[in-house]
Amino acid sequence: MSYLQCQADLDASLLLLVQLDPRLAPYLAQCEPIALRRQSAGLEGLLQIILAQQVSVASARAIWQRFKAQFPGCDVGLLAQAREEDLRACTLSRPKIKTVQRIVEAITDGFDLDALATKEPTEIRCALISLHGVGPWTADVYMLFCLGLADVFPAGDLALQVSVASALELEDRPSEKALAAMAEAQWAPERGAAAHLFWALYRQIKKGREGVL
């Protein structure tokens, strides 16, 4: 497996990407510099991704700051003892409260989130999706941002679907299934770099409007 552990890794992967698909070279030149996106692995990283879903960037930051203040280090012991009102005080929705509770229960019952880093990508993805409230998008983003796996493309991401359709002049925004197949056929094994490039392009398309990612 290859990894995007530092900025130099991403820069090298982006150069390999445009060799695989020369159509992307102008967009790389247009969007540079493209910063590597990494965050903590383990429970803290997973919960940060989950709590940021379906809210604006500003809201996600505020929610996460409240959550970290209430539960420093995402300590499993503290979270296991948390009451529903403690989680609600962090402005979590009811579904997200349930997701946090169920994931903490799974870890308390023996689910080893840290050990996933040593497994194969397919096994990691299946294990993550087995957790309550964790879908393919969350699993893919965790694998890319938290574990640094280089060949991951979160095809269910709306921003990626929009920017790919724009860059490749597609008639319609591709479905998750269609985009996953396209990424595998055209951008593997540099799919993580492709995701970084298309997110950068999406920010340019939206010209400063806030997105989820």
Buried (B, 14 or more C-beta within 10 A) or exposed (E): EBEBEEEEBBBBBBEEBBEBEEEBBEBBEEBEEBEBBBEBBBBBBBBBBBBBBEBEEEBBEBBBEBBBEBBEEBEBEBBEEBEEEBBEEBBBBEEBBBBBBBBBBBBEEEBEBEEBBEBEBEEBBEBBEEBEBBEBBBBBBBBBBBBBBBBBBBBBBBBBBBBBBBBBEBEEBBEBEBBBEBBBEBBBBBBBBBBBBBBBBBBEBEEEEEBBB
